C-alpha cells in the first residue's frame, strides 16, 4: 500500500513526530520508456509522468509538505497565486487538512480543467485583472500582513516535497540519468530536482549527477533573456510566468550541473505535445511538452551527443488539465448517418 512521499522519504525531509502528515498518496509516478523519442535521439529516453499524481500534476509533491507544515504551525488558511496546477493542488490538500484555501488567478489565463479542480475542492478563487506575477505579488503582501500561510514555491517546504521526484528516478534506475530535461515556469521544479539529486549524491546513493536542462516558452523566457517579461504569452499556460520566484536557483542548477536554461517556441511545444499523444500514447498538458520540445531541439543542435545516454524528461501534468487545447488542436469528428455502408466507405473498408 502506498504511504505517500512524507513517510517514504521521511529521513530526507524536514518533518518530525509533531508534523501532522497530510497526504493523498502522492508520488510513485511512472517512468515510461519513450520508444519513439529513444529512436530519434539514439539515447534511452524515460518519461517521468507526473500526471498520475492525485490532482494530476507534480505540484502535489510539494503541496503535501507545505500543507503538513502549515498545519503543524497552526495555520487555519493557506493562499497561493496560480496559473492553475498550484491552485488545484493547494485546494485539494487544504480540503484534506480541513483548512481554508484562497487562490488568486490571472483573469482569463487559466485552463478550465485546473480552475474546475480548485472550485470543486472549495477554494475561494479570486481573479486578478493582471498576470501571474501581479497575483503572486499580492499573495506575498497579504500573507505578510495576516495569519495566512503562503504555499507558492517561495515556500521552502514546496521544494522539499518536489525534490522527491529525483529520489524516485534514482531509486528506480539505481543511478542518476545523464541528462534531465524539465519545463521551467516559476523555476521551483528544476530547483527541487537538482536539490534532490545533490542530496542523494552526498548520501552516497548515486555516484554521478545529471546535466540539468530547463526549458521556458519563447514568449515567457525571462531567465533566457536575462530580464523580466512584463506580459508573458504562450500556449503553455502553466509556464506563462514573466518573473520566476526561483530564478537564481534555476540558474544555479543549470550552472552547477553543466546544463542550461533555454527556450522553445509554441510551435515546438505543440509539436512535442502531438508527438507524445500520437507516438508515445501519453496525454500531457502543453507545458509538460516543453521538456520534450527541449530534448528534440537539443538533439537537432547537438547531433550524436545523446547517443547511448540515459535521458529523463519530466512531464509535469496530465492533458486533462487543459482539454480545450486538445480539442482545439484536433480535427472535428466527422458526422455520418447510422448506415453501415456509409461507415464502411468512410473507413475505406470497401
C-alpha positions in Angstrom: 0.0 0.0 0.0 1.3 3.5 -0.9 2.3 5.6 2.0 2.7 9.0 0.3 6.0 10.9 0.0 6.5 12.1 3.5 6.5 8.6 5.0 8.5 7.1 2.1 11.3 9.7 2.3 11.0 10.9 5.9 14.7 10.8 6.6 15.3 13.3 3.8 12.5 15.7 4.7 12.2 18.4 7.5 9.5 16.6 9.4 9.2 15.3 13.0 6.8 13.3 15.1 5.0 16.6 15.6 4.2 17.1 11.9 0.7 16.1 11.0 1.1 14.3 7.7 -1.5 15.4 5.1 -1.3 13.0 2.1 -3.4 11.9 -0.8 -0.8 9.1 -1.5 1.1 11.3 -4.0 4.2 10.1 -5.8 5.3 6.8 -7.2 4.7 8.2 -10.7 5.7 6.0 -13.7 9.0 6.3 -15.5 7.9 5.3 -19.0 10.3 4.5 -21.8 9.9 6.8 -24.8 10.2 4.4 -27.6 10.0 6.9 -30.5 12.0 9.5 -28.6 14.7 7.0 -27.9 14.9 6.1 -31.6 15.0 9.8 -32.6 17.8 10.6 -30.2 19.8 7.4 -30.0 19.6 7.5 -26.2 17.4 5.8 -23.7 14.6 8.4 -23.1 12.5 7.9 -20.0 9.4 10.0 -19.4 8.6 10.8 -15.7 4.8 11.2 -16.0 3.7 13.4 -13.1 0.1 13.5 -14.4 -0.7 10.4 -12.3 -0.4 12.4 -9.0 -3.7 12.8 -7.2 -4.6 16.2 -8.7 -2.9 15.4 -12.0 0.4 17.3 -11.6 3.8 17.4 -9.9 2.5 20.2 -7.6 1.2 17.5 -5.2 4.7 16.5 -4.2 5.4 19.9 -2.7 1.9 20.6 -1.5 1.7 17.6 0.8 4.8 19.1 2.6 3.6 22.7 2.5 0.2 21.9 3.9 1.5 19.5 6.5 4.0 22.1 7.8 1.3 24.8 7.7 -0.9 22.6 9.9 2.0 22.0 12.2 2.3 25.8 12.7 -1.4 26.0 13.4 -2.5 27.7 10.2 -6.2 27.8 9.5 -5.9 29.2 6.0 -3.4 28.9 3.1 -3.1 31.1 0.0 -1.4 31.0 -3.4 -1.2 32.6 -6.8 -1.6 30.2 -9.6 -1.8 29.6 -13.3 -3.7 26.5 -12.5 -1.9 23.5 -11.1 -0.9 25.0 -7.8 -4.4 26.2 -7.1 -5.8 22.7 -7.8 -3.2 21.1 -5.5 -3.5 23.7 -2.7 -7.3 23.4 -2.7 -7.2 19.6 -2.6 -4.7 19.3 0.2 -6.2 22.1 2.2 -9.6 20.3 1.9 -7.9 17.1 3.2 -6.4 19.1 6.1 -9.7 20.8 6.9 -8.4 24.3 6.4 -9.4 27.2 4.1 -7.7 27.8 0.8 -7.6 31.1 -1.1 -6.5 31.3 -4.7 -5.6 34.3 -6.8 -5.6 33.6 -10.6 -4.8 35.8 -13.6 -8.2 36.6 -15.1 -8.8 34.6 -18.3 -5.4 33.0 -18.2 -6.2 29.6 -16.5 -7.2 26.4 -18.2 -10.7 25.3 -17.3 -9.7 21.9 -16.2 -7.5 23.4 -13.5 -10.0 26.0 -12.4 -12.7 23.4 -12.0 -10.5 21.5 -9.6 -9.9 24.5 -7.3 -13.6 25.3 -7.3 -14.8 21.7 -6.5 -12.3 21.5 -3.6 -13.9 24.5 -2.1 -11.2 27.2 -2.6 -12.1 30.8 -2.5 -11.0 31.8 -6.0 -10.4 35.4 -7.0 -9.4 36.5 -10.5 -6.9 39.3 -10.7 -7.0 41.7 -13.6 -3.4 41.2 -14.3 -0.9 38.3 -14.9 0.5 35.7 -12.6 3.3 37.9 -11.3 0.8 40.5 -10.2 -1.2 37.8 -8.4 1.9 36.5 -6.6 3.0 40.0 -5.5 -0.4 40.4 -3.9 -0.3 37.0 -2.2 3.1 37.8 -0.7 1.8 41.1 0.6 -1.4 39.6 2.1 0.4 36.7 3.8 2.9 39.0 5.3 0.1 41.0 6.9 -2.2 38.3 8.1 -2.0 34.8 9.6 -2.4 33.0 6.3 0.3 30.6 5.1 1.7 31.2 1.6 2.0 27.9 -0.3 3.6 29.0 -3.6 7.1 27.7 -4.4 8.6 30.6 -2.5 7.6 28.3 0.5 10.8 26.2 1.1 8.7 23.1 2.0 7.3 23.0 -1.5 10.9 22.5 -2.8 11.5 19.8 -0.1 8.5 17.8 -1.3 9.2 18.3 -5.0 12.8 17.0 -4.7 11.4 13.5 -4.1 10.9 13.2 -7.8 14.6 12.9 -8.3 14.7 10.3 -5.5 12.2 8.2 -7.3 14.1 8.4 -10.6 17.3 7.2 -8.9 15.6 4.5 -6.9 14.0 3.0 -10.0 17.1 3.2 -12.2 19.7 2.6 -9.5 21.6 5.7 -10.6 21.0 9.2 -11.9 20.4 9.9 -15.6 23.0 11.6 -17.8 20.6 14.3 -18.8 17.5 15.7 -17.1 15.1 17.8 -19.3 12.4 19.8 -17.5 9.9 22.7 -18.2 10.7 26.0 -16.4 8.0 28.4 -15.3 8.3 29.7 -11.7 11.5 27.6 -11.6 10.7 25.7 -8.4 10.7 22.3 -10.0 14.2 22.4 -11.6 15.5 23.9 -8.2 13.9 20.9 -6.4 15.1 18.2 -8.7 18.7 19.5 -8.5 18.5 19.6 -4.7 17.3 16.0 -4.6 20.0 14.7 -6.9 22.7 16.5 -4.8 21.3 15.1 -1.6 21.3 11.5 -3.0 24.9 12.1 -4.2 26.0 13.4 -0.9 24.4 10.4 0.8 26.4 8.1 -1.5 23.2 6.6 -3.1 24.2 7.8 -6.5 27.8 8.2 -7.9 27.1 10.9 -10.6 24.9 13.9 -11.3 22.8 14.7 -14.4 23.1 17.7 -16.6 20.0 19.8 -15.9 18.4 21.4 -19.0 15.4 23.6 -18.3 13.1 25.0 -21.0 11.0 28.1 -20.9 8.5 29.1 -23.6 9.8 31.7 -26.0 7.1 34.2 -25.0 7.8 33.7 -21.3 11.5 33.3 -21.1 12.9 35.8 -18.6 15.8 33.7 -17.5 17.0 33.1 -21.1 16.5 36.8 -22.0 18.0 38.0 -18.7 15.2 40.3 -17.9 11.6 40.3 -16.6 8.9 39.7 -19.2 6.1 42.1 -18.3 3.4 40.4 -20.4 4.3 36.8 -20.9 2.4 34.8 -23.6 2.4 31.2 -24.5 0.0 28.3 -25.2 1.7 26.5 -22.3 -0.3 28.3 -19.6 1.4 26.5 -16.7 4.8 28.2 -17.5 3.3 31.6 -18.6 5.4 33.4 -16.0 7.5 36.5 -16.6 9.4 36.8 -13.3 10.1 33.4 -11.8 10.3 33.2 -8.0 13.2 30.7 -8.2 15.1 32.5 -10.9 18.5 32.5 -9.3 18.2 28.9 -8.1 17.3 27.7 -11.6 20.4 29.4 -12.9 22.5 27.8 -10.2 21.1 24.3 -11.0 22.0 24.8 -14.7 25.4 26.1 -14.0 26.4 23.6 -11.3 25.3 20.7 -13.4 26.9 21.8 -16.6 23.5 22.2 -18.2 21.5 25.2 -19.4 18.2 27.2 -19.3 17.0 27.5 -22.8 13.7 28.3 -24.6 11.4 26.6 -27.1 8.7 28.1 -29.4 5.0 27.5 -29.0 5.2 25.6 -32.3 7.9 23.3 -30.9 5.9 22.8 -27.7 2.8 21.8 -29.7 4.8 19.6 -32.0 6.1 17.7 -28.9 2.6 17.7 -27.4 1.3 15.9 -30.5 4.2 13.5 -30.7 3.7 12.4 -27.1 0.0 11.8 -27.7 0.2 10.2 -31.1 3.5 8.4 -30.9 4.1 7.6 -27.2 0.4 7.3 -26.1 0.9 9.9 -23.3 -1.6 12.8 -23.0 0.0 15.8 -21.3 -0.8 19.5 -20.9 1.2 21.8 -23.2 3.6 23.0 -20.6 4.7 19.4 -19.9 5.7 19.0 -23.6 8.3 21.8 -23.2 10.8 19.2 -21.8 10.4 17.0 -24.8 10.5 20.0 -27.1 13.7 21.0 -25.4 15.1 17.4 -25.9 14.3 17.5 -29.6 15.8 21.0 -30.0 19.0 19.9 -28.2 19.2 16.8 -30.3 18.9 18.8 -33.5 21.6 21.3 -32.4 23.9 18.6 -31.0 23.6 15.6 -33.3 25.1 12.4 -31.7 25.7 13.8 -28.3 22.7 11.9 -26.7 23.6 8.6 -28.3 23.6 5.8 -25.6 22.9 8.4 -22.9 20.2 8.0 -20.2 17.7 10.9 -20.5 14.8 11.7 -18.3 12.1 14.2 -19.4 9.7 15.4 -16.8 6.1 15.5 -17.9 4.6 17.8 -15.3 0.8 17.3 -15.7 -1.9 15.4 -17.4 -3.6 16.6 -20.6 -6.9 16.6 -18.9 -5.7 19.8 -17.2 -6.3 21.7 -20.4 -9.0 19.8 -22.5 -9.8 22.9 -24.5 -6.3 22.9 -26.1 -6.6 19.2 -27.1 -9.9 19.9 -28.8 -8.5 23.0 -30.5 -5.5 21.1 -31.8 -7.6 18.2 -33.1 -9.9 17.8 -36.1 -13.7 17.9 -35.6 -15.2 14.4 -35.6 -17.0 13.7 -38.8 -20.7 13.1 -38.6 -22.3 10.3 -40.7 -25.8 8.7 -40.7 -26.1 5.4 -38.8 -25.7 3.4 -42.0 -23.2 0.5 -42.3 -22.5 1.1 -46.0 -21.5 4.7 -45.4 -19.4 3.8 -42.4 -17.5 1.2 -44.4 -16.8 3.8 -47.2 -15.5 6.3 -44.7 -13.2 3.7 -43.1 -12.0 2.6 -46.6 -13.2 -1.0 -46.0 -14.8 -1.4 -49.4 
